Amino acid sequence: MSSSAKEFDRFNPQYRDRIREAVWATIIETARDPASGMVPLLNYEIYDALLQLQAMILASSKQAGSPAKMREISNDFAKRLRKHVSEFKKQYDDNGMPFDVIHTDEIH
């Protein structure tokens, strides 16, 4: 592999953060109810949309060329998801939630 290819494949957390912030902002604006200004987040629909985006990207990837490789990638995603959830939960516990949450099952 050439040195330029190695540079290209190195993980870039700043790029990840820019993508995360842009996707989050787009979700918020897409979900915002113009009449009330509230942003109802339908969790499972959002999860599935994000999974579909991951699938679209992976489907074009050489790394996802076999069922065994896809299992490996899926296992890596699951580990990273658990790690990220744990980190955000700790952040929310320490600093509070960065947004208000109303659970619909708790509305009377």
N, C-alpha and C positions, 0 to 999 in steps of 0.2 A: 504494500500500500504506500502510495506517495505521501510525503509529509503534508501536502495540502489536503489530501483525503483524511488523514488523521486529525488535522485541525478541524475539518468540517464535522467529523463524527464525535468530537469531544462535547460532553454535556455542558450546556450553557445556562446556568440558573437565571441570569438576567433576561434572556430570551424567554425562558419558561414563565417568569414572573410577568413579563409584558403580555404574553399570550393569555395567561390566567386572568389578569386584570381586564383585558379587552373582552374576553368571553364573559366574565362576570358582569361587566357593564352592559354588554349586549343582552344578557339574560334579564337583567333588571329592567332595562328599557323596553324589551319585547313584552315582558309580563306586566308592566305597569298599566293599571286601569286608568284611562284618561279622565274619567268622571270623578273618581275619588282620589287619585294619586297613589292609592295603595298598590302594593306589588305582591299579588298572591303567587307564591312559588309552589307549583305542583311537583313535588319532589320526584316521584317516579317517572313522570314524563321528562323532566330535566335529566335525570340519571340516564334514561334510555336514549335521549338525544345525544348526550355526551358519549355514551357507549357506541352509538352509531357513527359519530365523528371519529372515534378511535378506530372502529372497524374500517371505515373508508380509508383512513391513512394507512392502516396495517395491510389492507388488501393490495395496496400498491407497493408494498415493501418486500424486498428479498428475504428479510428476516422471518416473515410469516409464511414461508414456502411449504411447510409440512405440518401435519397435525401435531407431531411431537414438538416442533418449534413453537407452535401456537400455544400448546399446554405450558411450555416453559415461559413464554411471554405472559400468559394469563396468570401464572403463579407469581411472577415478578410484579405484575400490576397489583395483585391482591395484597402482597406484602407491603408495597409502597402505599397503597390506599390505607391499610391499617396504620401505618406509620404516620401518614399525613393527618388522618382523623385524630389520632392520639395527640399530635402536636397542636392541632387547632383547638381541641378540647382543652388542653392545658392553657393555651393562650386565652381562650374564652373564660376559663376559671380564674386566671390571674388578672385579666384586664377587662372582663365583661364582654358581652357580645357586641360586635361592631354594627349590628342592626337589630331591630326589634323583631321578635318572633311571637306569633299568635298561633297556637295549635288549634286547628278547627275542632278537634275532638274534645277540647276543653271549653268551647263556647257554649253558653247556656241560653 
